[in-house]
Amino acid sequence: MLYSQTGAPGPEGKHFQDFQTHGLFFPHRIAQQVDLRPLTMKNPLYWAVLLGMAVLLMEQGLPVHSQGDSQSDNKVMDNITVRQGETVFLRCGQGDVVTHTAWLNRSSILYAGEDKWSVDSRVSLVTLNQDEFTIKIENVDMTDEGQYVCAVQTSSRPRTTSVHILVQVPPKIINLSKDIVVNEGSNVTLMCQASGKPEPSISWKLISSSGDLGSDDDYLEIPSISRHRAGTYECTAVNDIDTDVQTVDITVNYVPAVSEGRDVGVTLGQRGVLECEADAVPEPEFEWYKEDRRIYAGIDGMEISNTGSLSKLTFFNVSDADYGNYTCVASNKLGSSNTSFLMYVVIEPTSSTLLQGPRAVQDGSGGAAGLHLHTCLLGLVFLPFLLRF
């Protein structure tokens, strides 16, 4: 039943005559062509009339008045700002002797009095009495943004109250570059696009380094990328509501760089190890050579072991034939580099030297000098006796 402050709908003819008299919604010539008296409040044509007057008013543009301007038939309320997913309440003051009232959204009737016309389950009636007519919309979305009009017919004249709903949406990154693999020196462009209202701002950051990358655009340009710019890039989208963060990885391939080889001295018959380390992406493959002859894994007395960027050539029992120059070659699909080693012989100290220590030779020469000194002293003692003869 449509809301009536008097408890009775009253004569429809008088109701529509009021609309015609005020001339706000139906032009006089249209009113003359349509016999409005037989209409009832349940009749769809009645509400078409109510809808028509509201739509005409909205198309003509509503004058902007403050909420307290009692002299205006058409009031514009302050905008209502609501976040996506929240609930909004639309309140319309009644007053006077209200015979009919309705809430409209664009060209659709949401509620006509206590009768719900909207098929949206999120829309419901909260309050309907002589003081206010309030509905609510739950789980607000962007499609709910726009102008809403409360159309009221009183005993004296019709009036409208309009309000505009603004929906704020948290940022969401909707288009982000995939993880990429490039060769060193290539030009790279990363893309990060986000939706949201207000429109979100974009910033980029390389996680492995400090500070932002100086880009506030959807696109990040990296000309002639180096190995030092490889890593995880973080895109951040921010607006007044929230923040969204996503990442993309850049892998930079480059030619192996081999560390300088260190010469190794090994005692005959002992264990010896040559180590070759290379920095490369993708990981390098290693080859070992003695002079111009390649060394293969599985040769008796030798072992080649590769672990990531490190390769080891191990000799379990070094022989005379093992001494000499060696070369390590590291390579990947972009190129190769190498370094050289020298394995030389180290003479093991004798057992007597080990027992006496490094001062043994000095102590032996000192003893001989002492014996010579004693012999000279004895000669000096017996020299006078020898001269008597």
Short mmCIF file of the C-alpha atoms (twelve columns), coordinates in Angstrom:
data_MODEL
# 
_entry.id   MODEL 
# 
loop_
_atom_site.group_PDB 
_atom_site.id 
_atom_site.type_symbol 
_atom_site.label_atom_id 
_atom_site.label_alt_id 
_atom_site.label_comp_id 
_atom_site.label_asym_id 
_atom_site.label_seq_id 
_atom_site.Cartn_x 
_atom_site.Cartn_y 
_atom_site.Cartn_z 
_atom_site.pdbx_PDB_model_num 
ATOM 1   C CA . MET A 1   0.000   0.000   0.000   1 
ATOM 2   C CA . LEU A 2   1.376   3.396   -0.867  1 
ATOM 3   C CA . TYR A 3   2.220   5.630   2.030   1 
ATOM 4   C CA . SER A 4   -0.435  8.179   2.946   1 
ATOM 5   C CA . GLN A 5   -0.178  10.390  6.000   1 
ATOM 6   C CA . THR A 6   -3.938  10.547  6.337   1 
ATOM 7   C CA . GLY A 7   -4.307  6.768   6.140   1 
ATOM 8   C CA . ALA A 8   -6.259  6.973   2.881   1 
ATOM 9   C CA . PRO A 9   -4.964  7.428   -0.589  1 
ATOM 10  C CA . GLY A 10  -7.390  10.222  -1.428  1 
ATOM 11  C CA . PRO A 11  -8.863  10.918  -4.821  1 
ATOM 12  C CA . GLU A 12  -6.402  10.196  -7.561  1 
ATOM 13  C CA . GLY A 13  -7.995  12.815  -9.728  1 
ATOM 14  C CA . LYS A 14  -7.115  15.528  -7.225  1 
ATOM 15  C CA . HIS A 15  -3.609  14.099  -6.837  1 
ATOM 16  C CA . PHE A 16  -2.818  14.311  -10.535 1 
ATOM 17  C CA . GLN A 17  -4.618  17.619  -10.807 1 
ATOM 18  C CA . ASP A 18  -2.023  18.878  -8.310  1 
ATOM 19  C CA . PHE A 19  0.739   17.654  -10.610 1 
ATOM 20  C CA . GLN A 20  -0.947  19.404  -13.521 1 
ATOM 21  C CA . THR A 21  -1.510  22.594  -11.536 1 
ATOM 22  C CA . HIS A 22  2.102   22.960  -10.548 1 
ATOM 23  C CA . GLY A 23  3.288   22.043  -14.041 1 
ATOM 24  C CA . LEU A 24  6.518   20.447  -12.827 1 
ATOM 25  C CA . PHE A 25  6.254   17.000  -14.267 1 
ATOM 26  C CA . PHE A 26  3.514   16.828  -16.845 1 
ATOM 27  C CA . PRO A 27  3.054   19.568  -19.467 1 
ATOM 28  C CA . HIS A 28  -0.480  20.908  -19.565 1 
ATOM 29  C CA . ARG A 29  -1.122  19.509  -23.053 1 
ATOM 30  C CA . ILE A 30  -0.231  15.976  -21.929 1 
ATOM 31  C CA . ALA A 31  -2.535  16.224  -18.936 1 
ATOM 32  C CA . GLN A 32  -5.399  17.163  -21.216 1 
ATOM 33  C CA . GLN A 33  -4.882  14.073  -23.389 1 
ATOM 34  C CA . VAL A 34  -4.806  11.574  -20.520 1 
ATOM 35  C CA . ASP A 35  -7.764  10.922  -18.254 1 
ATOM 36  C CA . LEU A 36  -5.995  10.572  -14.894 1 
ATOM 37  C CA . ARG A 37  -9.005  10.147  -12.656 1 
ATOM 38  C CA . PRO A 38  -9.474  6.384   -13.112 1 
ATOM 39  C CA . LEU A 39  -5.854  5.689   -12.093 1 
ATOM 40  C CA . THR A 40  -5.172  3.965   -8.785  1 
ATOM 41  C CA . MET A 41  -1.932  3.971   -6.805  1 
ATOM 42  C CA . LYS A 42  -1.397  0.318   -7.708  1 
ATOM 43  C CA . ASN A 43  -1.810  1.049   -11.390 1 
ATOM 44  C CA . PRO A 44  1.538   0.967   -13.261 1 
ATOM 45  C CA . LEU A 45  0.463   4.013   -15.239 1 
ATOM 46  C CA . TYR A 46  0.267   5.998   -12.032 1 
ATOM 47  C CA . TRP A 47  3.850   5.235   -11.211 1 
ATOM 48  C CA . ALA A 48  4.850   5.862   -14.788 1 
ATOM 49  C CA . VAL A 49  3.509   9.371   -14.237 1 
ATOM 50  C CA . LEU A 50  5.517   9.712   -11.025 1 
ATOM 51  C CA . LEU A 51  8.595   8.369   -12.731 1 
ATOM 52  C CA . GLY A 52  8.070   10.646  -15.694 1 
ATOM 53  C CA . MET A 53  7.918   13.756  -13.584 1 
ATOM 54  C CA . ALA A 54  11.081  12.824  -11.747 1 
ATOM 55  C CA . VAL A 55  12.935  11.989  -14.953 1 
ATOM 56  C CA . LEU A 56  11.870  15.262  -16.578 1 
ATOM 57  C CA . LEU A 57  13.085  17.146  -13.563 1 
ATOM 58  C CA . MET A 58  16.426  15.325  -13.588 1 
ATOM 59  C CA . GLU A 59  16.889  15.984  -17.306 1 
ATOM 60  C CA . GLN A 60  16.167  19.697  -16.815 1 
ATOM 61  C CA . GLY A 61  18.822  19.840  -14.144 1 
ATOM 62  C CA . LEU A 62  18.150  20.284  -10.477 1 
ATOM 63  C CA . PRO A 63  19.000  23.645  -8.911  1 
ATOM 64  C CA . VAL A 64  21.572  23.373  -6.155  1 
ATOM 65  C CA . HIS A 65  20.173  24.386  -2.777  1 
ATOM 66  C CA . SER A 66  21.319  23.681  0.701   1 
ATOM 67  C CA . GLN A 67  19.505  21.107  2.727   1 
ATOM 68  C CA . GLY A 68  17.860  23.795  4.819   1 
ATOM 69  C CA . ASP A 69  16.404  25.825  1.966   1 
ATOM 70  C CA . SER A 70  12.725  25.526  2.800   1 
ATOM 71  C CA . GLN A 71  11.652  27.762  -0.081  1 
ATOM 72  C CA . SER A 72  12.732  25.253  -2.738  1 
ATOM 73  C CA . ASP A 73  10.580  22.392  -4.000  1 
ATOM 74  C CA . ASN A 74  13.672  20.632  -5.331  1 
ATOM 75  C CA . LYS A 75  16.572  20.051  -2.994  1 
ATOM 76  C CA . VAL A 76  20.033  18.708  -3.672  1 
ATOM 77  C CA . MET A 77  21.690  16.987  -0.746  1 
ATOM 78  C CA . ASP A 78  25.433  16.798  -0.210  1 
ATOM 79  C CA . ASN A 79  27.164  13.969  -2.054  1 
ATOM 80  C CA . ILE A 80  27.473  10.680  -0.210  1 
ATOM 81  C CA . THR A 81  30.874  9.031   -0.535  1 
ATOM 82  C CA . VAL A 82  30.997  5.323   0.237   1 
ATOM 83  C CA . ARG A 83  33.602  2.612   -0.237  1 
ATOM 84  C CA . GLN A 84  32.947  -0.366  -2.442  1 
ATOM 85  C CA . GLY A 85  31.375  -3.181  -0.411  1 
ATOM 86  C CA . GLU A 86  29.918  -0.939  2.295   1 
ATOM 87  C CA . THR A 87  26.263  -0.083  3.010   1 
ATOM 88  C CA . VAL A 88  24.696  3.291   2.219   1 
ATOM 89  C CA . PHE A 89  21.463  4.751   3.657   1 
ATOM 90  C CA . LEU A 90  19.305  7.119   1.598   1 
ATOM 91  C CA . ARG A 91  17.046  9.292   3.789   1 
ATOM 92  C CA . CYS A 92  14.249  11.493  2.559   1 
ATOM 93  C CA . GLY A 93  12.394  13.895  4.873   1 
ATOM 94  C CA . GLN A 94  8.623   13.771  4.612   1 
ATOM 95  C CA . GLY A 95  6.745   16.533  6.455   1 
ATOM 96  C CA . ASP A 96  3.523   18.232  5.400   1 
ATOM 97  C CA . VAL A 97  0.737   15.882  4.411   1 
ATOM 98  C CA . VAL A 98  2.390   13.320  2.169   1 
ATOM 99  C CA . THR A 99  0.118   11.344  -0.097  1 
ATOM 100 C CA . HIS A 100 2.663   9.532   -2.236  1 
ATOM 101 C CA . THR A 101 6.444   9.045   -2.160  1 
ATOM 102 C CA . ALA A 102 9.066   7.084   -4.080  1 
ATOM 103 C CA . TRP A 103 12.836  6.558   -4.359  1 
ATOM 104 C CA . LEU A 104 14.244  6.440   -7.884  1 
ATOM 105 C CA . ASN A 105 17.640  5.650   -9.364  1 
ATOM 106 C CA . ARG A 106 18.108  7.133   -12.807 1 
ATOM 107 C CA . SER A 107 15.016  5.862   -14.668 1 
ATOM 108 C CA . SER A 108 14.151  3.022   -12.291 1 
ATOM 109 C CA . ILE A 109 11.819  3.055   -9.303  1 
ATOM 110 C CA . LEU A 110 13.411  1.405   -6.278  1 
ATOM 111 C CA . TYR A 111 10.564  1.860   -3.790  1 
ATOM 112 C CA . ALA A 112 7.103   3.330   -4.198  1 
ATOM 113 C CA . GLY A 113 5.978   3.847   -0.653  1 
ATOM 114 C CA . GLU A 114 6.355   0.496   1.035   1 
ATOM 115 C CA . ASP A 115 6.148   -1.387  -2.260  1 
ATOM 116 C CA . LYS A 116 9.493   -2.572  -3.590  1 
ATOM 117 C CA . TRP A 117 9.903   -2.274  -7.336  1 
ATOM 118 C CA . SER A 118 13.589  -3.091  -7.551  1 
ATOM 119 C CA . VAL A 119 14.554  -6.743  -8.065  1 
ATOM 120 C CA . ASP A 120 17.944  -6.097  -6.445  1 
ATOM 121 C CA . SER A 121 18.139  -8.039  -3.176  1 
ATOM 122 C CA . ARG A 122 20.691  -5.521  -1.850  1 
ATOM 123 C CA . VAL A 123 18.039  -2.791  -1.725  1 
ATOM 124 C CA . SER A 124 15.625  -2.762  1.220   1 
ATOM 125 C CA . LEU A 125 13.248  -0.453  3.104   1 
ATOM 126 C CA . VAL A 126 14.447  0.813   6.486   1 
ATOM 127 C CA . THR A 127 11.966  3.491   7.624   1 
ATOM 128 C CA . LEU A 128 8.661   4.788   6.313   1 
ATOM 129 C CA . ASN A 129 6.694   7.186   8.495   1 
ATOM 130 C CA . GLN A 130 5.528   10.806  8.531   1 
ATOM 131 C CA . ASP A 131 9.061   12.019  9.327   1 
ATOM 132 C CA . GLU A 132 11.287  10.104  6.927   1 
ATOM 133 C CA . PHE A 133 11.445  7.625   4.077   1 
ATOM 134 C CA . THR A 134 14.756  5.693   4.223   1 
ATOM 135 C CA . ILE A 135 16.103  2.818   2.126   1 
ATOM 136 C CA . LYS A 136 19.494  1.132   2.202   1 
ATOM 137 C CA . ILE A 137 21.768  -0.401  -0.410  1 
ATOM 138 C CA . GLU A 138 24.158  -3.083  0.810   1 
ATOM 139 C CA . ASN A 139 27.465  -4.164  -0.706  1 
ATOM 140 C CA . VAL A 140 27.710  -1.042  -2.850  1 
ATOM 141 C CA . ASP A 141 29.454  -1.400  -6.210  1 
ATOM 142 C CA . MET A 142 30.521  0.957   -8.990  1 
ATOM 143 C CA . THR A 143 27.234  0.326   -10.800 1 
ATOM 144 C CA . ASP A 144 25.417  1.958   -7.878  1 
ATOM 145 C CA . GLU A 145 27.170  5.282   -8.399  1 
ATOM 146 C CA . GLY A 146 24.997  8.089   -9.644  1 
ATOM 147 C CA . GLN A 147 22.015  10.283  -8.772  1 
ATOM 148 C CA . TYR A 148 19.098  9.153   -6.617  1 
ATOM 149 C CA . VAL A 149 15.827  11.076  -6.321  1 
ATOM 150 C CA . CYS A 150 13.167  10.986  -3.648  1 
ATOM 151 C CA . ALA A 151 9.883   12.175  -5.247  1 
ATOM 152 C CA . VAL A 152 7.158   13.242  -2.821  1 
ATOM 153 C CA . GLN A 153 3.585   14.365  -3.430  1 
ATOM 154 C CA . THR A 154 2.151   16.389  -0.542  1 
ATOM 155 C CA . SER A 155 -1.272  17.920  -0.043  1 
ATOM 156 C CA . SER A 156 0.072   21.232  -1.277  1 
ATOM 157 C CA . ARG A 157 2.635   20.514  -3.981  1 
ATOM 158 C CA . PRO A 158 5.121   17.920  -5.254  1 
ATOM 159 C CA . ARG A 159 8.786   18.139  -4.391  1 
ATOM 160 C CA . THR A 160 12.003  16.172  -4.968  1 
ATOM 161 C CA . THR A 161 15.178  15.612  -3.026  1 
ATOM 162 C CA . SER A 162 18.206  14.359  -4.925  1 
ATOM 163 C CA . VAL A 163 21.542  13.014  -3.753  1 
ATOM 164 C CA . HIS A 164 24.578  11.773  -5.638  1 
ATOM 165 C CA . ILE A 165 26.417  8.640   -4.491  1 
ATOM 166 C CA . LEU A 166 30.164  8.500   -5.134  1 
ATOM 167 C CA . VAL A 167 31.708  5.041   -4.841  1 
ATOM 168 C CA . GLN A 168 35.373  4.717   -3.871  1 
ATOM 169 C CA . VAL A 169 37.164  1.557   -5.024  1 
ATOM 170 C CA . PRO A 170 40.460  0.235   -3.596  1 
ATOM 171 C CA . PRO A 171 43.278  -0.160  -6.103  1 
ATOM 172 C CA . LYS A 172 43.769  -3.455  -7.874  1 
ATOM 173 C CA . ILE A 173 46.609  -4.298  -10.233 1 
ATOM 174 C CA . ILE A 174 44.886  -5.768  -13.272 1 
ATOM 175 C CA . ASN A 175 47.689  -5.951  -15.844 1 
ATOM 176 C CA . LEU A 176 51.287  -6.801  -14.890 1 
ATOM 177 C CA . SER A 177 54.220  -7.960  -16.992 1 
ATOM 178 C CA . LYS A 178 55.140  -11.625 -16.714 1 
ATOM 179 C CA . ASP A 179 58.508  -12.783 -15.380 1 
ATOM 180 C CA . ILE A 180 61.070  -12.337 -18.160 1 
ATOM 181 C CA . VAL A 181 64.534  -13.585 -19.124 1 
ATOM 182 C CA . VAL A 182 66.748  -11.265 -21.223 1 
ATOM 183 C CA . ASN A 183 70.365  -11.020 -22.294 1 
ATOM 184 C CA . GLU A 184 72.605  -8.381  -20.785 1 
ATOM 185 C CA . GLY A 185 72.428  -5.145  -22.772 1 
ATOM 186 C CA . SER A 186 68.794  -5.577  -23.849 1 
ATOM 187 C CA . ASN A 187 66.168  -2.851  -23.456 1 
ATOM 188 C CA . VAL A 188 63.433  -3.843  -21.003 1 
ATOM 189 C CA . THR A 189 59.935  -2.401  -20.454 1 
ATOM 190 C CA . LEU A 190 57.796  -3.432  -17.492 1 
ATOM 191 C CA . MET A 191 54.058  -2.705  -17.381 1 
ATOM 192 C CA . CYS A 192 51.816  -2.323  -14.336 1 
ATOM 193 C CA . GLN A 193 48.228  -1.111  -14.769 1 
ATOM 194 C CA . ALA A 194 45.743  -0.741  -11.924 1 
ATOM 195 C CA . SER A 195 42.071  0.109   -11.475 1 
ATOM 196 C CA . GLY A 196 40.496  1.986   -8.598  1 
ATOM 197 C CA . LYS A 197 38.727  5.171   -7.619  1 
ATOM 198 C CA . PRO A 198 40.259  7.636   -7.014  1 
ATOM 199 C CA . GLU A 199 42.691  6.638   -9.738  1 
ATOM 200 C CA . PRO A 200 45.685  4.963   -8.066  1 
ATOM 201 C CA . SER A 201 49.264  6.162   -8.410  1 
ATOM 202 C CA . ILE A 202 51.964  3.694   -9.507  1 
ATOM 203 C CA . SER A 203 55.517  3.340   -8.172  1 
ATOM 204 C CA . TRP A 204 58.309  0.838   -8.897  1 
ATOM 205 C CA . LYS A 205 61.037  -0.595  -6.683  1 
ATOM 206 C CA . LEU A 206 63.857  -3.104  -7.175  1 
ATOM 207 C CA . ILE A 207 63.696  -5.114  -3.950  1 
ATOM 208 C CA . SER A 208 67.420  -5.889  -3.891  1 
ATOM 209 C CA . SER A 209 68.323  -2.176  -3.948  1 
ATOM 210 C CA . SER A 210 67.319  0.762   -1.787  1 
ATOM 211 C CA . GLY A 211 64.896  3.447   -2.925  1 
ATOM 212 C CA . ASP A 212 62.366  3.778   -5.719  1 
ATOM 213 C CA . LEU A 213 63.325  3.662   -9.389  1 
ATOM 214 C CA . GLY A 214 62.101  7.156   -10.161 1 
ATOM 215 C CA . SER A 215 59.061  6.058   -12.169 1 
ATOM 216 C CA . ASP A 216 55.464  6.963   -11.346 1 
ATOM 217 C CA . ASP A 217 54.102  5.708   -14.644 1 
ATOM 218 C CA . ASP A 218 52.408  2.472   -15.658 1 
ATOM 219 C CA . TYR A 219 55.580  1.635   -17.595 1 
ATOM 220 C CA . LEU A 220 59.134  1.240   -16.317 1 
ATOM 221 C CA . GLU A 221 61.852  1.601   -18.956 1 
ATOM 222 C CA . ILE A 222 65.259  -0.052  -18.345 1 
ATOM 223 C CA . PRO A 223 67.605  0.675   -21.263 1 
ATOM 224 C CA . SER A 224 70.608  -1.611  -21.842 1 
ATOM 225 C CA . ILE A 225 69.994  -3.661  -18.704 1 
ATOM 226 C CA . SER A 226 73.016  -4.963  -16.794 1 
ATOM 227 C CA . ARG A 227 73.380  -8.011  -14.578 1 
ATOM 228 C CA . HIS A 228 73.211  -5.710  -11.553 1 
ATOM 229 C CA . ARG A 229 69.632  -4.699  -12.469 1 
ATOM 230 C CA . ALA A 230 68.386  -8.285  -12.388 1 
ATOM 231 C CA . GLY A 231 66.061  -9.295  -9.557  1 
ATOM 232 C CA . THR A 232 62.515  -8.854  -8.258  1 
ATOM 233 C CA . TYR A 233 60.685  -5.647  -9.181  1 
ATOM 234 C CA . GLU A 234 57.793  -4.488  -7.009  1 
ATOM 235 C CA . CYS A 235 54.865  -2.506  -8.417  1 
ATOM 236 C CA . THR A 236 52.757  -0.603  -5.860  1 
ATOM 237 C CA . ALA A 237 49.347  0.917   -6.640  1 
ATOM 238 C CA . VAL A 238 48.039  3.400   -4.043  1 
ATOM 239 C CA . ASN A 239 44.949  5.559   -3.621  1 
ATOM 240 C CA . ASP A 240 43.110  7.060   -0.645  1 
ATOM 241 C CA . ILE A 241 41.447  3.743   0.115   1 
ATOM 242 C CA . ASP A 242 44.146  1.074   0.107   1 
ATOM 243 C CA . THR A 243 47.320  -0.327  -1.482  1 
ATOM 244 C CA . ASP A 244 47.956  -3.231  -3.851  1 
ATOM 245 C CA . VAL A 245 51.426  -4.718  -4.419  1 
ATOM 246 C CA . GLN A 246 52.610  -7.295  -6.960  1 
ATOM 247 C CA . THR A 247 56.042  -8.368  -8.198  1 
ATOM 248 C CA . VAL A 248 57.747  -9.424  -11.431 1 
ATOM 249 C CA . ASP A 249 61.159  -11.112 -11.804 1 
ATOM 250 C CA . ILE A 250 63.808  -10.193 -14.370 1 
ATOM 251 C CA . THR A 251 66.575  -12.703 -15.106 1 
ATOM 252 C CA . VAL A 252 69.589  -11.307 -16.976 1 
ATOM 253 C CA . ASN A 253 71.826  -13.735 -18.881 1 
ATOM 254 C CA . TYR A 254 75.529  -12.887 -19.244 1 
ATOM 255 C CA . VAL A 255 78.826  -14.422 -20.353 1 
ATOM 256 C CA . PRO A 256 80.834  -16.325 -17.693 1 
ATOM 257 C CA . ALA A 257 83.522  -14.406 -15.824 1 
ATOM 258 C CA . VAL A 258 86.164  -16.783 -14.399 1 
ATOM 259 C CA . SER A 259 88.119  -15.882 -11.270 1 
ATOM 260 C CA . GLU A 260 91.908  -15.771 -11.661 1 
ATOM 261 C CA . GLY A 261 93.490  -19.196 -11.095 1 
ATOM 262 C CA . ARG A 262 95.791  -19.774 -8.103  1 
ATOM 263 C CA . ASP A 263 98.937  -21.898 -8.508  1 
ATOM 264 C CA . VAL A 264 99.119  -24.883 -6.197  1 
ATOM 265 C CA . GLY A 265 102.201 -26.619 -4.758  1 
ATOM 266 C CA . VAL A 266 101.805 -30.308 -3.954  1 
ATOM 267 C CA . THR A 267 104.217 -32.867 -2.531  1 
ATOM 268 C CA . LEU A 268 104.815 -35.981 -4.603  1 
ATOM 269 C CA . GLY A 269 102.326 -38.685 -3.628  1 
ATOM 270 C CA . GLN A 270 100.009 -36.311 -1.796  1 
ATOM 271 C CA . ARG A 271 96.473  -35.050 -2.608  1 
ATOM 272 C CA . GLY A 272 96.128  -31.947 -4.802  1 
ATOM 273 C CA . VAL A 273 93.085  -29.823 -5.728  1 
ATOM 274 C CA . LEU A 274 92.646  -27.127 -8.389  1 
ATOM 275 C CA . GLU A 275 89.523  -24.923 -8.001  1 
ATOM 276 C CA . CYS A 276 87.863  -22.924 -10.799 1 
ATOM 277 C CA . GLU A 277 85.037  -20.464 -10.020 1 
ATOM 278 C CA . ALA A 278 82.920  -18.646 -12.628 1 
ATOM 279 C CA . ASP A 279 80.098  -16.077 -12.372 1 
ATOM 280 C CA . ALA A 280 77.504  -16.620 -15.112 1 
ATOM 281 C CA . VAL A 281 73.785  -16.818 -15.927 1 
ATOM 282 C CA . PRO A 282 72.747  -19.389 -16.903 1 
ATOM 283 C CA . GLU A 283 75.129  -21.547 -14.858 1 
ATOM 284 C CA . PRO A 284 78.297  -22.419 -16.772 1 
ATOM 285 C CA . GLU A 285 79.622  -25.757 -17.941 1 
ATOM 286 C CA . PHE A 286 83.296  -26.505 -17.181 1 
ATOM 287 C CA . GLU A 287 86.102  -28.156 -19.107 1 
ATOM 288 C CA . TRP A 288 89.640  -28.920 -17.865 1 
ATOM 289 C CA . TYR A 289 92.801  -29.154 -19.974 1 
ATOM 290 C CA . LYS A 290 96.435  -30.040 -19.301 1 
ATOM 291 C CA . GLU A 291 98.478  -28.256 -21.887 1 
ATOM 292 C CA . ASP A 292 96.310  -28.907 -25.005 1 
ATOM 293 C CA . ARG A 293 94.847  -32.217 -23.847 1 
ATOM 294 C CA . ARG A 294 91.346  -32.276 -22.386 1 
ATOM 295 C CA . ILE A 295 90.863  -34.085 -19.092 1 
ATOM 296 C CA . TYR A 296 87.701  -36.173 -18.765 1 
ATOM 297 C CA . ALA A 297 85.950  -37.295 -15.615 1 
ATOM 298 C CA . GLY A 298 86.656  -40.873 -14.612 1 
ATOM 299 C CA . ILE A 299 90.389  -40.915 -15.378 1 
ATOM 300 C CA . ASP A 300 92.225  -43.025 -12.783 1 
ATOM 301 C CA . GLY A 301 93.640  -40.935 -9.991  1 
ATOM 302 C CA . MET A 302 91.587  -37.820 -10.921 1 
ATOM 303 C CA . GLU A 303 88.086  -36.541 -10.264 1 
ATOM 304 C CA . ILE A 304 86.144  -33.585 -11.692 1 
ATOM 305 C CA . SER A 305 83.244  -32.290 -9.579  1 
ATOM 306 C CA . ASN A 306 80.985  -29.368 -10.570 1 
ATOM 307 C CA . THR A 307 78.664  -27.588 -8.154  1 
ATOM 308 C CA . GLY A 308 76.882  -24.548 -9.553  1 
ATOM 309 C CA . SER A 309 79.532  -21.926 -10.281 1 
ATOM 310 C CA . LEU A 310 82.472  -23.982 -8.873  1 
ATOM 311 C CA . SER A 311 84.482  -26.794 -10.492 1 
ATOM 312 C CA . LYS A 312 87.183  -28.863 -8.751  1 
ATOM 313 C CA . LEU A 313 89.916  -31.002 -10.317 1 
ATOM 314 C CA . THR A 314 91.206  -33.407 -7.646  1 
ATOM 315 C CA . PHE A 315 94.389  -35.546 -7.762  1 
ATOM 316 C CA . PHE A 316 94.345  -38.325 -5.151  1 
ATOM 317 C CA . ASN A 317 98.027  -39.333 -5.508  1 
ATOM 318 C CA . VAL A 318 100.129 -36.772 -7.350  1 
ATOM 319 C CA . SER A 319 102.809 -38.215 -9.635  1 
ATOM 320 C CA . ASP A 320 105.626 -36.572 -11.585 1 
ATOM 321 C CA . ALA A 321 103.417 -36.633 -14.702 1 
ATOM 322 C CA . ASP A 322 100.737 -34.544 -12.963 1 
ATOM 323 C CA . TYR A 323 102.881 -31.453 -12.511 1 
ATOM 324 C CA . GLY A 324 102.459 -28.753 -15.123 1 
ATOM 325 C CA . ASN A 325 100.050 -26.147 -16.550 1 
ATOM 326 C CA . TYR A 326 96.265  -26.571 -16.437 1 
ATOM 327 C CA . THR A 327 93.418  -24.545 -18.002 1 
ATOM 328 C CA . CYS A 328 89.797  -24.243 -16.844 1 
ATOM 329 C CA . VAL A 329 87.180  -23.162 -19.419 1 
ATOM 330 C CA . ALA A 330 83.691  -22.000 -18.306 1 
ATOM 331 C CA . SER A 331 81.013  -21.556 -20.976 1 
ATOM 332 C CA . ASN A 332 77.259  -21.011 -21.458 1 
ATOM 333 C CA . LYS A 333 75.108  -20.173 -24.466 1 
ATOM 334 C CA . LEU A 334 76.384  -16.570 -24.521 1 
ATOM 335 C CA . GLY A 335 80.112  -17.310 -24.573 1 
ATOM 336 C CA . SER A 336 83.079  -18.583 -22.574 1 
ATOM 337 C CA . SER A 337 86.142  -17.514 -20.592 1 
ATOM 338 C CA . ASN A 338 89.118  -19.345 -19.070 1 
ATOM 339 C CA . THR A 339 91.922  -19.173 -16.554 1 
ATOM 340 C CA . SER A 340 95.221  -21.069 -16.042 1 
ATOM 341 C CA . PHE A 341 96.824  -22.864 -13.097 1 
ATOM 342 C CA . LEU A 342 100.312 -24.236 -12.360 1 
ATOM 343 C CA . MET A 343 100.704 -27.294 -10.174 1 
ATOM 344 C CA . TYR A 344 104.316 -27.482 -9.000  1 
ATOM 345 C CA . VAL A 345 106.332 -29.852 -6.829  1 
ATOM 346 C CA . VAL A 346 107.011 -29.197 -3.168  1 
ATOM 347 C CA . ILE A 347 109.987 -31.157 -1.621  1 
ATOM 348 C CA . GLU A 348 109.130 -32.793 1.653   1 
ATOM 349 C CA . PRO A 349 111.632 -32.070 4.506   1 
ATOM 350 C CA . THR A 350 113.819 -35.005 5.817   1 
ATOM 351 C CA . SER A 351 113.053 -36.668 9.122   1 
ATOM 352 C CA . SER A 352 116.302 -35.424 10.815  1 
ATOM 353 C CA . THR A 353 115.467 -31.864 9.867   1 
ATOM 354 C CA . LEU A 354 112.006 -32.258 11.243  1 
ATOM 355 C CA . LEU A 355 113.420 -33.610 14.585  1 
ATOM 356 C CA . GLN A 356 116.124 -30.939 15.072  1 
ATOM 357 C CA . GLY A 357 114.153 -28.046 13.751  1 
ATOM 358 C CA . PRO A 358 115.237 -25.202 11.538  1 
ATOM 359 C CA . ARG A 359 118.237 -24.263 13.795  1 
ATOM 360 C CA . ALA A 360 119.906 -27.681 13.479  1 
ATOM 361 C CA . VAL A 361 122.424 -26.565 10.824  1 
ATOM 362 C CA . GLN A 362 123.370 -23.471 12.820  1 
ATOM 363 C CA . ASP A 363 123.881 -25.534 16.002  1 
ATOM 364 C CA . GLY A 364 126.192 -28.005 14.150  1 
ATOM 365 C CA . SER A 365 128.509 -25.320 12.816  1 
ATOM 366 C CA . GLY A 366 128.625 -23.693 16.244  1 
ATOM 367 C CA . GLY A 367 129.845 -26.985 17.806  1 
ATOM 368 C CA . ALA A 368 132.717 -27.357 15.317  1 
ATOM 369 C CA . ALA A 369 133.859 -23.823 16.004  1 
ATOM 370 C CA . GLY A 370 133.875 -24.538 19.728  1 
ATOM 371 C CA . LEU A 371 136.106 -27.665 19.284  1 
ATOM 372 C CA . HIS A 372 138.551 -25.647 17.188  1 
ATOM 373 C CA . LEU A 373 138.749 -23.002 19.911  1 
ATOM 374 C CA . HIS A 374 139.583 -25.587 22.601  1 
ATOM 375 C CA . THR A 375 142.356 -27.070 20.447  1 
ATOM 376 C CA . CYS A 376 143.954 -23.644 20.056  1 
ATOM 377 C CA . LEU A 377 143.854 -22.996 23.777  1 
ATOM 378 C CA . LEU A 378 145.558 -26.322 24.534  1 
ATOM 379 C CA . GLY A 379 148.262 -25.476 21.999  1 
ATOM 380 C CA . LEU A 380 148.939 -22.154 23.707  1 
ATOM 381 C CA . VAL A 381 149.258 -23.909 27.100  1 
ATOM 382 C CA . PHE A 382 151.793 -26.480 25.906  1 
ATOM 383 C CA . LEU A 383 153.717 -24.130 23.585  1 
ATOM 384 C CA . PRO A 384 156.270 -22.935 26.262  1 
ATOM 385 C CA . PHE A 385 157.190 -26.518 27.127  1 
ATOM 386 C CA . LEU A 386 157.740 -27.359 23.502  1 
ATOM 387 C CA . LEU A 387 160.049 -24.307 23.041  1 
ATOM 388 C CA . ARG A 388 162.410 -25.531 25.871  1 
ATOM 389 C CA . PHE A 389 163.426 -28.491 23.833  1 
# 
